[in-house]
């Protein structure tokens, strides 16, 4: 592929709700541009974009995919993203480094929750965008219904620049409202506007001209004075409106039948910005401590952002980056300002799906990849040491689904730690933690499919076989009433014996207070040098409660009296006495020992028609609904629920809302478990202890 000047580049992300047809559209754009000579199909696993074995198996995109498209002397760096909510990390990575977006809407399903989500991400980045209504040849496809939904949800800035010719099985092509010409068939052959569409096209063009004129004082004056705007003036006004994100042109077509694709490529080149016309990236100059705007010029010092890391089976670790300023060269050295280290750059690549094309250099505005960087990770900045700058990283959402992971064999156990580290390096929305209370390794992701695919990736790429299971709940124990406990540890076995005697006061604390130790011993009843041993014993005893062996929390223990033996007392004796006193105190019925369970905050966004079903499901999960807020056709529900009831909520919500609901979850606090449920937990813990002893 030849090199292009920065002005000839377009960095464009392809976004949508899952199943709207992004990958098919990307394939059609590659085909229309001549990059491929056969149109692949998602169902057959033959597209350039979906090459991962899991993508082929599941018929969904799992990873972002770089797809350079050459069109009439320009290069479009197209990045196809997953639409499935579990892989939102790939969407966030793409939105961070592109200059514009194409948001795809299915002509049958219309505006969906995932579409709204990616529109919000585009708003956050202030990305110029095009809306593309796909699948116009499908049964029940309706361009005008989908357009109305777009304008209702996103405002009057959404303006069609095309009208469909026919619909469903009769879809033939589009009318270009700027040029007032029709383009029909798979080759987009030019034709006159059909007679039955002329009146509709004239009315739609009038609205388009008004939207274009409003972006420019000269044009609006000419328009208000009744003069006709030329085709060039309309296009100029539209481009200005798109660049300022004040106008969103709407196009339509069908990817699988390959109709109306060339006009989309034309619109990308005509209306979306090159890196020169996009707002300059802002970076912190580490030498001066000030922010600076990075000019997209290849002659300036290098500044590039790493936006994705993968483990490639052939070349090892592969790092994806976007150059914001300067030029990066093969076989050179760069400075990683995020980690304060130098990296050796080997061979640079331009990626075409899974194919890698070696290149000598990549200038400002380009997107590429390099293999085998030692320290660099996603979100890092690569620059020159004599002009160190730091670009803002990538913000990822918190994981919402957690599974416990166990290696299948001893060999898998030995490789597990390294594989998990590489997995987390590849995917920033995967988090690996060790749950001390339950002694489990937990893998958290954006949904069940996300975690399952991560486990499959570990097997395929790193040779580690694992099983996934529902994590154990980290229950806690505490008491509700203040009690005193006395314990004397006395043992005589010839020679020096053991003697420790303590009086402890156990007092419950408010939730979230933790554990405290205090002493108010008078008269030297317990010598000062033994008090640390008492505290150590208290903390050790807190690791295992009386009801089911879960840790004790929210308790203050005060040592107020005791006795000692001048010969037989020791630190060990007082530690054991403290352990005995704690166990005696928390088991005392007067202390009213109870179970505590983790409660989480849920924020759930669903279409209004599913709100009743979602709330009914929450009620069945012992949840408390705290509030509901309508938001442009959606409902945002705030609730609290026991973690034990919502560990699989990502799957449940998807089922209830047909994949249209999204949610976030975070730990809130601990609460007492209802008695009948607590009894079941105690019995289960008893069975597990008995099984472990056998």
C-alpha positions as CSV (number, residue, x, y, z in Angstrom):
1,X,0.0,0.0,0.0
2,X,1.4,3.4,-1.0
3,X,2.0,6.1,1.6
4,X,-0.4,9.0,1.9
5,X,0.0,12.6,3.1
6,X,-1.8,13.5,6.4
7,X,-4.4,15.5,4.4
8,X,-5.4,12.3,2.5
9,X,-6.1,10.2,5.6
10,X,-9.4,9.5,7.3
11,X,-9.4,7.7,10.6
12,X,-12.9,6.4,11.1
13,X,-14.5,4.1,13.6
14,X,-17.4,1.8,12.7
15,X,-19.8,1.5,15.6
16,X,-23.3,0.1,16.2
17,X,-25.5,-2.1,18.4
18,X,-24.6,-5.8,18.0
19,X,-26.0,-7.4,14.8
20,X,-26.7,-4.1,12.9
21,X,-24.3,-5.1,10.1
22,X,-21.0,-3.3,10.8
23,X,-18.7,-6.1,9.8
24,X,-20.7,-6.8,6.6
25,X,-20.6,-3.1,5.8
26,X,-16.8,-3.0,6.3
27,X,-16.5,-6.0,4.0
28,X,-18.6,-4.3,1.3
29,X,-16.4,-1.1,1.6
30,X,-13.3,-3.2,1.1
31,X,-14.9,-4.9,-1.9
32,X,-16.2,-1.7,-3.5
33,X,-12.7,-0.2,-3.2
34,X,-11.0,-3.2,-4.8
35,X,-9.1,-4.2,-1.7
36,X,-10.7,-7.6,-2.0
37,X,-12.2,-9.4,-5.0
38,X,-14.8,-11.5,-3.2
39,X,-17.4,-10.4,-0.7
40,X,-17.1,-12.4,2.5
41,X,-20.0,-13.3,4.8
42,X,-20.2,-13.2,8.6
43,X,-22.2,-16.4,8.6
44,X,-19.5,-18.3,6.7
45,X,-16.6,-16.9,8.7
46,X,-15.0,-15.5,5.6
47,X,-14.9,-11.7,6.3
48,X,-11.6,-9.9,6.6
49,X,-12.6,-8.3,9.9
50,X,-13.8,-11.3,11.8
51,X,-10.8,-13.7,11.7
52,X,-10.4,-14.8,15.3
53,X,-11.6,-18.4,15.8
54,X,-14.1,-17.2,18.4
55,X,-15.5,-14.6,16.0
56,X,-15.9,-17.2,13.3
57,X,-17.6,-19.7,15.7
58,X,-20.0,-17.2,17.2
59,X,-20.6,-15.0,14.2
60,X,-19.9,-11.8,16.2
61,X,-17.0,-9.4,16.4
62,X,-14.9,-9.8,19.5
63,X,-11.9,-7.6,18.7
64,X,-11.5,-4.3,16.9
65,X,-10.0,-4.8,13.4
66,X,-8.0,-2.4,11.3
67,X,-9.1,-2.2,7.6
68,X,-7.4,0.3,5.4
69,X,-9.6,1.3,2.4
70,X,-8.1,3.2,-0.5
71,X,-10.6,5.4,-2.3
72,X,-9.9,7.9,-5.1
73,X,-6.5,9.0,-3.8
74,X,-7.4,8.8,-0.2
75,X,-6.8,6.3,2.5
76,X,-9.5,5.5,5.0
77,X,-8.2,3.8,8.1
78,X,-11.4,2.0,9.0
79,X,-11.6,0.4,12.5
80,X,-14.4,-2.2,12.8
81,X,-15.5,-2.6,16.4
82,X,-17.6,-5.2,18.2
83,X,-21.3,-4.3,18.8
84,X,-21.8,-6.8,21.5
85,X,-21.9,-5.0,24.9
86,X,-19.4,-7.5,26.5
87,X,-16.6,-6.1,24.3
88,X,-17.1,-2.4,25.0
89,X,-13.4,-2.1,25.8
90,X,-12.6,-2.4,22.1
91,X,-15.2,0.3,21.3
92,X,-13.6,2.7,23.9
93,X,-10.1,2.0,22.4
94,X,-11.3,2.8,18.9
95,X,-13.3,6.0,20.0
96,X,-10.1,7.3,21.6
97,X,-8.0,7.3,18.5
98,X,-10.3,7.9,15.5
99,X,-11.2,11.4,14.2
100,X,-14.7,10.5,13.1
101,X,-17.4,7.8,13.4
102,X,-19.9,5.9,11.3
103,X,-22.7,4.7,13.4
104,X,-24.7,1.9,11.8
105,X,-28.4,1.4,12.4
106,X,-30.4,-1.6,11.3
107,X,-33.4,-0.5,9.1
108,X,-35.5,-3.3,10.8
109,X,-34.5,-2.9,14.4
110,X,-34.0,0.9,14.4
111,X,-32.3,2.7,17.2
112,X,-31.2,0.3,19.9
113,X,-29.5,0.6,23.3
114,X,-26.1,-0.2,22.0
115,X,-26.5,2.5,19.3
116,X,-27.3,5.0,22.0
117,X,-24.3,4.0,24.0
118,X,-21.9,4.4,21.1
119,X,-23.5,7.7,20.2
120,X,-22.8,8.8,23.7
121,X,-19.2,7.8,23.4
122,X,-19.0,9.8,20.1
123,X,-20.5,12.8,22.0
124,X,-17.9,12.4,24.8
125,X,-15.1,12.6,22.2
126,X,-17.0,15.3,20.1
127,X,-16.5,13.1,17.0
128,X,-17.9,14.2,13.7
129,X,-20.1,11.3,12.4
130,X,-22.2,9.8,9.7
131,X,-25.3,7.7,10.4
132,X,-25.8,4.7,8.0
133,X,-29.1,2.9,7.9
134,X,-28.2,-0.7,6.9
135,X,-30.0,-3.8,5.7
136,X,-32.4,-1.8,3.5
137,X,-33.1,-5.1,1.6
138,X,-34.4,-7.0,4.7
139,X,-38.0,-7.8,5.4
140,X,-39.7,-5.1,7.5
141,X,-36.9,-2.6,6.7
142,X,-38.2,1.0,7.0
143,X,-35.8,3.9,6.3
144,X,-38.3,6.6,7.3
145,X,-39.3,4.9,10.6
146,X,-35.6,4.6,11.6
147,X,-34.9,8.2,10.5
148,X,-37.7,9.4,12.7
149,X,-36.3,7.4,15.7
150,X,-32.8,9.0,15.0
151,X,-34.3,12.5,14.9
152,X,-36.4,11.8,18.0
153,X,-33.4,10.5,20.0
154,X,-30.6,12.7,18.7
155,X,-32.3,15.9,17.6
156,X,-32.7,17.8,14.4
157,X,-29.0,17.8,13.6
158,X,-29.7,14.4,12.1
159,X,-30.4,15.1,8.4
160,X,-30.7,12.7,5.5
161,X,-28.4,13.3,2.5
162,X,-29.9,10.3,0.7
163,X,-33.3,8.7,0.2
164,X,-33.8,5.0,-0.6
165,X,-35.1,3.9,-4.0
166,X,-37.5,1.1,-3.0
167,X,-37.3,-0.9,0.2
168,X,-36.9,-4.5,1.4
169,X,-36.7,-6.9,-1.6
170,X,-37.3,-3.9,-4.0
171,X,-34.4,-1.8,-2.7
172,X,-32.5,-0.7,-5.8
173,X,-30.2,2.2,-4.7
174,X,-30.3,5.8,-3.4
175,X,-31.1,9.3,-4.4
176,X,-28.2,11.7,-3.6
177,X,-29.9,14.9,-2.3
178,X,-26.9,17.1,-2.7
179,X,-26.3,16.2,-6.4
180,X,-30.0,15.3,-7.0
181,X,-29.0,12.1,-8.9
182,X,-29.8,8.5,-8.3
183,X,-27.2,5.7,-7.9
184,X,-28.5,2.2,-8.5
185,X,-27.3,-1.4,-8.6
186,X,-24.3,-3.0,-7.0
187,X,-21.9,-0.8,-9.1
188,X,-23.7,2.5,-8.1
189,X,-24.5,3.5,-11.7
190,X,-25.7,7.0,-12.1
191,X,-29.4,7.5,-13.1
192,X,-32.1,10.2,-13.0
193,X,-34.2,10.6,-9.9
194,X,-37.3,8.3,-10.2
195,X,-40.5,10.3,-11.0
196,X,-42.3,8.9,-8.0
197,X,-39.5,10.2,-5.6
198,X,-39.0,13.7,-7.1
199,X,-41.4,15.5,-4.9
200,X,-40.2,13.7,-1.8
201,X,-36.6,14.3,-2.8
202,X,-37.2,18.1,-3.4
203,X,-38.7,18.4,0.1
204,X,-35.9,16.5,1.8
205,X,-33.3,18.5,-0.2
206,X,-34.9,21.8,1.1
207,X,-34.3,20.7,4.7
208,X,-30.8,19.6,3.8
209,X,-30.0,23.0,2.2
210,X,-31.3,24.8,5.3
211,X,-29.1,22.7,7.6
212,X,-26.1,23.3,5.4
213,X,-26.7,27.1,5.1
214,X,-27.0,27.4,8.9
215,X,-23.3,26.5,9.3
216,X,-22.0,29.6,7.4
217,X,-23.0,33.3,7.7
218,X,-22.5,33.9,4.0
219,X,-24.6,30.8,3.0
220,X,-27.5,31.6,5.5
221,X,-27.7,35.2,4.1
222,X,-27.8,33.9,0.6
223,X,-30.5,31.3,1.6
224,X,-32.7,33.8,3.4
225,X,-32.6,36.2,0.4
226,X,-34.1,33.4,-1.6
227,X,-31.1,32.6,-3.7
228,X,-30.3,29.0,-4.8
229,X,-27.3,27.4,-3.2
230,X,-25.0,25.6,-5.6
231,X,-24.0,22.0,-5.1
232,X,-20.5,23.1,-4.1
233,X,-21.9,25.5,-1.5
234,X,-24.2,22.8,0.0
235,X,-21.3,20.4,0.3
236,X,-19.2,23.1,1.9
237,X,-21.9,23.9,4.4
238,X,-22.5,20.3,5.2
239,X,-18.8,19.6,5.7
240,X,-18.5,22.6,8.1
241,X,-21.5,21.3,10.0
242,X,-20.2,17.8,10.2
243,X,-16.7,18.9,11.4
244,X,-18.4,20.9,14.2
245,X,-20.6,17.9,15.1
246,X,-23.7,20.2,14.4
247,X,-24.9,18.1,11.4
248,X,-25.1,14.3,11.2
249,X,-25.7,13.2,7.6
250,X,-27.8,10.0,7.2
251,X,-27.1,7.6,4.4
252,X,-28.5,4.1,3.7
253,X,-27.8,0.9,1.8
254,X,-27.3,-2.8,2.0
255,X,-23.9,-4.4,2.6
256,X,-24.7,-8.0,1.8
257,X,-26.3,-7.1,-1.6
258,X,-23.5,-4.5,-2.1
259,X,-25.8,-1.5,-2.9
260,X,-25.2,2.2,-2.2
261,X,-21.6,1.5,-0.8
262,X,-19.6,3.8,-3.2
263,X,-21.7,6.9,-2.1
264,X,-20.8,6.1,1.5
265,X,-17.1,6.0,0.7
266,X,-17.6,9.4,-1.2
267,X,-19.3,10.8,1.9
268,X,-16.4,9.7,4.2
269,X,-13.9,11.5,2.0
270,X,-16.1,14.6,1.4
271,X,-17.5,15.2,4.9
272,X,-15.3,13.6,7.5
273,X,-12.1,15.3,8.7
274,X,-8.5,14.4,7.9
275,X,-6.2,14.5,10.9
276,X,-5.3,18.1,9.7
277,X,-8.9,19.2,10.1
278,X,-9.7,17.4,13.3
279,X,-9.1,19.2,16.6
280,X,-5.4,18.8,17.6
281,X,-4.6,16.2,20.3
282,X,-3.8,17.7,23.7
283,X,-0.8,16.4,25.6
284,X,1.2,17.3,28.7
285,X,4.7,18.4,28.0
286,X,6.7,16.7,30.8
287,X,9.6,19.1,30.4
288,X,7.6,22.2,31.0
289,X,4.7,20.8,32.9
290,X,2.3,22.5,30.6
291,X,-0.4,21.3,28.2
292,X,0.3,21.6,24.5
293,X,-1.6,21.0,21.2
294,X,0.1,18.4,19.0
295,X,0.2,19.5,15.3
296,X,-0.4,16.6,12.9
297,X,2.8,17.2,11.0
298,X,5.3,14.4,10.2
299,X,8.3,16.7,10.5
300,X,7.7,17.5,14.2
301,X,8.8,15.4,17.2
302,X,7.0,12.0,17.6
303,X,3.9,11.6,19.7
304,X,1.9,8.4,19.4
305,X,-0.7,6.7,21.6
306,X,-0.9,2.9,22.1
307,X,-4.5,1.9,22.0
308,X,-4.5,-1.9,21.9
309,X,-2.2,-4.8,22.7
310,X,-2.6,-8.4,21.5
311,X,-0.7,-11.7,21.7
312,X,-0.2,-12.7,18.1
313,X,0.6,-16.5,17.7
314,X,3.2,-15.7,15.0
315,X,5.0,-12.4,16.0
316,X,4.3,-12.4,19.7
317,X,3.0,-9.3,21.5
318,X,1.6,-6.9,19.0
319,X,1.1,-3.2,19.9
320,X,-1.4,-1.0,18.0
321,X,-0.8,2.8,17.9
322,X,-2.0,6.0,16.4
323,X,0.6,8.7,15.4
324,X,-0.6,12.2,16.4
325,X,2.6,14.1,15.5
326,X,5.9,13.3,13.9
327,X,7.0,10.1,12.3
328,X,7.8,6.7,13.7
329,X,10.4,4.6,11.9
330,X,11.1,0.9,11.7
331,X,14.4,-0.2,13.5
332,X,14.5,2.9,15.7
333,X,14.3,3.8,19.4
334,X,11.5,5.7,21.1
335,X,10.8,6.9,24.6
336,X,7.8,5.6,26.5
337,X,6.9,8.6,28.7
338,X,4.2,6.8,30.6
339,X,6.7,4.3,32.0
340,X,9.9,6.4,31.7
341,X,11.7,3.8,29.6
342,X,13.2,3.5,26.2
343,X,11.8,0.9,23.7
344,X,13.4,-0.5,20.6
345,X,11.1,-0.4,17.6
346,X,11.5,-3.3,15.2
347,X,9.5,-3.8,12.0
348,X,6.4,-1.6,11.6
349,X,3.2,-3.0,10.1
350,X,0.0,-1.7,8.5
351,X,-2.7,-4.2,9.5
352,X,-5.4,-5.5,7.1
353,X,-7.5,-7.6,9.5
354,X,-5.1,-10.5,10.4
355,X,-2.7,-9.7,7.6
356,X,0.4,-7.6,8.3
357,X,2.1,-5.4,5.6
358,X,5.6,-4.3,6.6
359,X,6.3,-0.5,6.2
360,X,9.4,1.6,6.6
361,X,7.7,4.5,8.5
362,X,4.3,5.9,9.6
363,X,3.7,9.6,9.6
364,X,1.3,11.9,11.5
365,X,-2.3,10.7,11.4
366,X,-1.4,7.1,10.6
367,X,-2.4,3.9,12.5
368,X,-0.2,0.9,12.6
369,X,1.4,-1.8,14.7
370,X,4.8,-3.0,16.0
371,X,5.7,-6.4,17.5
372,X,7.7,-7.3,20.7
373,X,7.8,-4.1,22.7
374,X,9.1,-5.1,26.1
375,X,7.4,-2.6,28.5
376,X,4.7,-0.8,26.6
377,X,1.0,-1.4,27.4
378,X,-2.3,-0.1,26.2
379,X,-2.8,3.7,27.0
380,X,1.0,4.5,26.9
381,X,2.5,7.4,25.0
382,X,5.5,6.9,22.7
383,X,7.6,10.0,21.9
384,X,11.1,11.3,21.7
385,X,13.2,11.7,24.9
386,X,14.2,15.3,24.0
387,X,10.5,16.3,23.6
388,X,8.7,14.1,26.2
389,X,4.9,14.4,26.1
390,X,2.1,12.5,27.7
391,X,-1.2,11.9,25.9
392,X,-4.3,11.2,28.0
393,X,-4.9,7.4,28.3
394,X,-8.1,5.5,27.7
395,X,-11.0,5.3,30.2
396,X,-12.5,1.8,30.5
397,X,-15.8,0.9,32.2
398,X,-15.7,-1.2,35.4
399,X,-16.3,-5.0,34.9
400,X,-19.8,-6.2,35.6
401,X,-19.4,-10.0,35.6
402,X,-17.1,-12.2,37.7
403,X,-16.2,-15.8,37.6
404,X,-13.8,-18.0,39.7
405,X,-11.1,-19.6,37.6
406,X,-9.4,-22.9,38.4
407,X,-6.6,-24.6,36.5
408,X,-7.5,-28.2,35.3
409,X,-4.1,-29.7,36.0
410,X,-0.8,-29.1,37.9
411,X,0.8,-28.1,34.6
412,X,-2.0,-25.5,34.0
413,X,-1.5,-24.2,37.5
414,X,2.2,-23.5,36.9
415,X,1.4,-21.5,33.8
416,X,-1.8,-19.8,35.1
417,X,-0.2,-16.7,36.6
418,X,1.7,-15.7,33.5
419,X,-1.3,-16.4,31.2
420,X,-3.6,-14.3,33.4
421,X,-1.1,-11.4,33.3
422,X,-0.9,-11.6,29.5
423,X,-4.7,-11.8,29.3
424,X,-5.1,-8.6,31.4
425,X,-2.5,-6.9,29.2
426,X,-4.4,-7.8,26.1
427,X,-7.8,-6.7,27.4
428,X,-8.0,-3.7,29.7
429,X,-11.6,-4.5,30.6
430,X,-10.5,-7.8,32.1
431,X,-9.5,-7.6,35.8
432,X,-7.7,-10.4,37.8
433,X,-8.0,-10.4,41.6
434,X,-7.3,-12.8,44.4
435,X,-10.2,-13.1,46.9
436,X,-8.4,-13.6,50.2
437,X,-11.6,-14.5,52.1
438,X,-12.5,-17.4,49.8
439,X,-9.0,-18.2,48.5
440,X,-10.3,-17.9,44.8
441,X,-8.7,-16.3,41.8
442,X,-11.4,-14.2,40.1
443,X,-11.6,-13.0,36.5
444,X,-14.0,-10.1,36.0
445,X,-15.2,-8.9,32.6
446,X,-18.1,-7.1,30.9
447,X,-20.3,-10.2,30.6
448,X,-20.5,-14.0,30.6
449,X,-19.4,-14.3,26.9
450,X,-16.5,-12.0,27.5
451,X,-15.1,-14.1,30.4
452,X,-15.8,-17.4,28.5
453,X,-14.0,-16.1,25.4
454,X,-11.1,-14.9,27.7
455,X,-10.8,-18.5,29.1
456,X,-10.9,-19.9,25.6
457,X,-8.2,-17.5,24.5
458,X,-6.0,-18.6,27.4
459,X,-6.3,-22.2,26.2
460,X,-5.7,-21.4,22.5
461,X,-2.9,-18.8,22.8
462,X,-1.2,-19.6,26.1
463,X,-1.9,-23.4,26.4
464,X,-3.6,-23.1,29.8
465,X,-6.8,-25.1,30.4
466,X,-9.1,-23.7,33.0
467,X,-12.7,-24.1,34.3
468,X,-15.0,-21.3,35.3
469,X,-17.4,-21.3,38.1
470,X,-19.7,-19.1,40.1
471,X,-17.5,-17.3,42.7
472,X,-18.1,-18.0,46.4
473,X,-19.7,-15.1,48.2
474,X,-17.3,-13.3,50.6
475,X,-19.7,-13.4,53.6
476,X,-18.7,-11.9,56.9
477,X,-19.8,-12.5,60.5
478,X,-20.3,-10.1,63.4
479,X,-22.3,-9.6,66.6
480,X,-25.1,-7.3,67.4
481,X,-24.8,-7.0,71.2
482,X,-22.0,-6.1,73.6
483,X,-20.6,-9.0,75.6
484,X,-17.6,-9.7,77.9
485,X,-15.5,-12.8,77.6
486,X,-12.9,-14.4,79.8
487,X,-10.5,-17.1,78.9
488,X,-7.6,-18.6,80.8
489,X,-5.0,-20.6,78.8
490,X,-3.2,-22.9,81.2
491,X,-1.0,-25.8,80.4
492,X,1.6,-27.8,82.4
493,X,3.8,-30.3,80.7
494,X,6.9,-30.5,82.9
495,X,9.4,-27.7,83.0
496,X,8.0,-24.3,82.0
497,X,4.2,-24.3,81.6
498,X,1.9,-21.9,79.7
499,X,-0.3,-19.4,81.3
500,X,-2.3,-16.5,79.9
501,X,-5.5,-15.0,81.2
502,X,-7.5,-12.2,79.6
503,X,-10.8,-10.4,80.0
504,X,-12.1,-8.9,76.7
505,X,-15.0,-6.6,76.0
506,X,-16.6,-7.2,72.5
507,X,-18.6,-4.3,71.1
508,X,-20.3,-4.1,67.7
509,X,-19.4,-1.1,65.5
510,X,-21.3,0.6,62.6
511,X,-21.1,-1.1,59.2
512,X,-17.9,-0.5,57.4
513,X,-15.9,0.4,60.5
514,X,-13.6,-2.6,60.3
515,X,-12.0,-4.0,63.5
516,X,-10.4,-2.2,66.3
517,X,-8.3,-3.2,69.3
518,X,-8.0,-1.2,72.5
519,X,-6.8,-1.8,76.1
520,X,-7.6,-0.2,79.4
521,X,-5.7,-2.6,81.7
522,X,-4.8,-1.0,85.1
523,X,-2.4,-2.1,87.7
524,X,-0.3,-4.3,85.4
525,X,-2.8,-7.2,85.4
526,X,-1.5,-7.9,81.9
527,X,2.1,-6.8,81.5
528,X,2.7,-4.2,78.7
529,X,5.0,-6.6,76.8
530,X,2.2,-9.2,76.4
531,X,-0.5,-6.8,75.1
532,X,0.8,-6.9,71.4
533,X,0.4,-10.7,71.6
534,X,-3.2,-10.3,72.8
535,X,-3.9,-8.0,69.8
536,X,-2.2,-10.5,67.5
537,X,-4.4,-13.3,68.9
538,X,-7.6,-11.2,68.4
539,X,-6.8,-10.5,64.8
540,X,-6.0,-14.2,64.1
541,X,-9.3,-15.2,65.7
542,X,-11.2,-12.7,63.6
543,X,-10.2,-14.7,60.4
544,X,-12.8,-17.3,61.3
545,X,-16.2,-16.6,62.7
546,X,-18.4,-19.0,64.9
547,X,-21.3,-19.5,62.5
548,X,-19.7,-20.8,59.3
549,X,-16.0,-19.8,59.5
550,X,-16.2,-16.5,57.6
551,X,-14.1,-13.5,58.8
552,X,-15.4,-11.3,61.6
553,X,-15.8,-7.5,60.9
554,X,-17.1,-4.3,62.5
555,X,-16.1,-5.2,66.1
556,X,-14.1,-3.4,68.8
557,X,-12.3,-5.6,71.2
558,X,-11.0,-4.0,74.5
559,X,-8.6,-5.8,76.8
560,X,-9.6,-4.6,80.3
561,X,-8.2,-7.2,82.7
562,X,-6.3,-10.5,83.1
563,X,-3.6,-12.2,85.1
564,X,-0.2,-13.6,84.5
565,X,2.4,-16.0,85.9
566,X,5.9,-14.7,86.5
567,X,7.4,-18.0,85.1
568,X,4.8,-19.7,82.8
569,X,3.4,-16.6,81.0
570,X,4.6,-15.9,77.5
571,X,3.6,-14.1,74.3
572,X,2.3,-17.4,72.9
573,X,0.2,-18.0,76.0
574,X,-1.5,-14.6,75.8
575,X,-2.1,-15.0,72.1
576,X,-3.8,-18.3,72.6
577,X,-5.8,-16.9,75.5
578,X,-7.0,-14.0,73.3
579,X,-8.1,-16.5,70.5
580,X,-10.0,-18.5,73.1
581,X,-11.7,-15.5,74.5
582,X,-12.8,-14.2,71.1
583,X,-14.2,-17.6,70.1
584,X,-16.1,-17.8,73.4
585,X,-17.4,-14.2,73.1
586,X,-18.7,-14.3,69.6
587,X,-20.3,-17.7,70.1
588,X,-22.2,-16.4,73.1
589,X,-26.0,-16.3,72.3
590,X,-26.2,-13.0,74.2
591,X,-23.8,-11.5,71.6
592,X,-26.4,-12.3,68.9
593,X,-23.9,-13.4,66.2
594,X,-25.1,-12.8,62.6
595,X,-24.2,-13.2,59.0
596,X,-23.4,-10.3,56.7
597,X,-23.5,-10.3,52.9
598,X,-22.1,-7.8,50.4
599,X,-24.7,-5.4,48.9
600,X,-24.0,-3.8,45.5
601,X,-25.3,-0.7,43.8
602,X,-26.8,-1.3,40.4
603,X,-27.5,1.3,37.7
604,X,-29.6,-0.3,34.9
605,X,-30.5,1.4,31.6
606,X,-33.3,-0.2,29.6
607,X,-35.9,0.7,27.1
608,X,-39.1,1.8,28.8
609,X,-41.1,-1.2,27.6
610,X,-38.9,-3.6,29.6
611,X,-39.0,-1.6,32.9
612,X,-41.8,-3.6,34.5
613,X,-40.1,-6.9,33.8
614,X,-36.8,-5.6,35.1
615,X,-38.3,-4.3,38.3
616,X,-40.2,-7.6,38.8
617,X,-36.9,-9.5,38.4
618,X,-35.2,-7.2,40.8
619,X,-37.9,-7.8,43.4
620,X,-37.4,-11.5,43.1
621,X,-33.7,-10.9,43.8
622,X,-34.2,-9.2,47.2
623,X,-33.3,-5.9,45.6
624,X,-34.4,-2.4,46.7
625,X,-35.3,-0.1,43.9
626,X,-34.0,3.4,44.9
627,X,-35.1,5.4,41.9
628,X,-36.2,5.5,38.3
629,X,-35.4,8.3,35.8
630,X,-36.7,8.5,32.3
631,X,-34.1,9.5,29.7
632,X,-35.0,10.0,26.0
633,X,-37.1,6.8,25.6
634,X,-35.0,4.9,28.1
635,X,-35.4,4.2,31.9
636,X,-32.4,4.4,34.2
637,X,-33.1,2.3,37.4
638,X,-31.0,2.7,40.5
639,X,-31.1,-0.2,42.9
640,X,-29.3,-2.1,45.6
641,X,-29.2,-5.9,45.7
642,X,-27.3,-8.7,47.5
643,X,-24.3,-9.8,45.5
644,X,-25.4,-13.4,45.9
645,X,-28.5,-12.7,43.9
646,X,-26.9,-10.7,41.0
647,X,-23.7,-12.5,40.2
648,X,-25.2,-13.6,36.9
649,X,-27.1,-10.3,36.3
650,X,-25.3,-9.5,33.0
651,X,-26.9,-12.7,31.6
652,X,-30.3,-12.2,33.2
653,X,-30.7,-8.6,32.0
654,X,-29.7,-9.6,28.5
655,X,-32.3,-12.3,28.5
656,X,-35.1,-10.0,29.9
657,X,-34.4,-7.1,27.5
658,X,-33.4,-9.1,24.4
659,X,-29.9,-7.7,24.7
660,X,-31.0,-4.1,24.9
661,X,-30.3,-3.4,28.6
662,X,-27.0,-2.4,30.0
663,X,-25.9,-2.0,33.7
664,X,-23.0,-1.2,36.0
665,X,-22.4,-2.6,39.4
666,X,-20.2,-1.6,42.3
667,X,-19.8,-2.7,45.9
668,X,-21.9,-0.6,48.4
669,X,-21.7,-2.1,51.9
670,X,-22.4,-5.2,54.0
671,X,-25.9,-6.0,55.5
672,X,-27.3,-8.7,57.7
673,X,-28.5,-11.8,55.9
674,X,-32.2,-12.8,56.5
675,X,-32.4,-15.7,59.0
676,X,-33.8,-18.4,56.7
677,X,-31.1,-17.7,54.1
678,X,-28.3,-17.6,56.8
679,X,-29.3,-21.1,57.9
680,X,-28.8,-22.4,54.4
681,X,-25.3,-20.8,54.3
682,X,-24.4,-22.4,57.6
683,X,-25.5,-25.8,56.5
684,X,-23.6,-25.5,53.2
685,X,-20.4,-24.4,55.0
686,X,-20.7,-27.4,57.3
687,X,-21.0,-29.8,54.3
688,X,-17.9,-28.2,52.7
689,X,-15.9,-28.6,55.9
690,X,-16.9,-32.2,56.2
691,X,-16.0,-32.9,52.6
692,X,-12.6,-31.2,53.0
693,X,-11.8,-33.4,56.1
694,X,-12.6,-36.6,54.1
